[in-house]
Amino acid sequence: MANLKWESLKNNKNMIEKNATFGAILEKCIQILATERDFAVSINQFLKYVGEYYNANRVYILEFDWKSNVADNTYEWCAEGVEKEIDNLKGVPLEYISSWVDRLKCDGEICSSDSVGDCLMAVPLYSGSTMIGLIEADGLRKHAKELCLMRVCSYLVTEQLGKKEMNCSQYLFCRN
């Protein structure tokens, strides 16, 4: 009986610590998006916080251009020693990632791991009923099954992208 109580206390302590970590990272994400005036700096710092939470190799945003049927990697954070892909993922035909887009539309998220244990997760970005992109984190080594932060991130990033589009002249980097 004492062992059961001890296990329960340890589980509660772990849950409290996990919630505190989640709360702290979420607060940092919101703070940088709310206070940093340079859009690119705020998004890149935001992606860094998310990457550090998941101990990921890379976190990035793909924005979709449905008129041109392409996706562009517009923002990216990479862990030290991980090669950036942002310049390689410009003008990617949407047909190349159509299975992901369909899965995101259907399931609302992707969370998977391969045979060697590399984990990734992706969540869609929506403006109204239109999917405007996605956020992906790959090479996850912590919290690999916890999608809650990514789901919240999708709302925060969508809000920021909407502000960027509405107030493009205020930001240094605007999509054409």
Helices and strands as residue ranges (DSSP letters): H 2-35, H 39-54, E 58-65, E 70-78, E 92-93, G 94-97, H 98-107, E 110-113, E 119-127, E 130-140, H 148-166, G 168-170
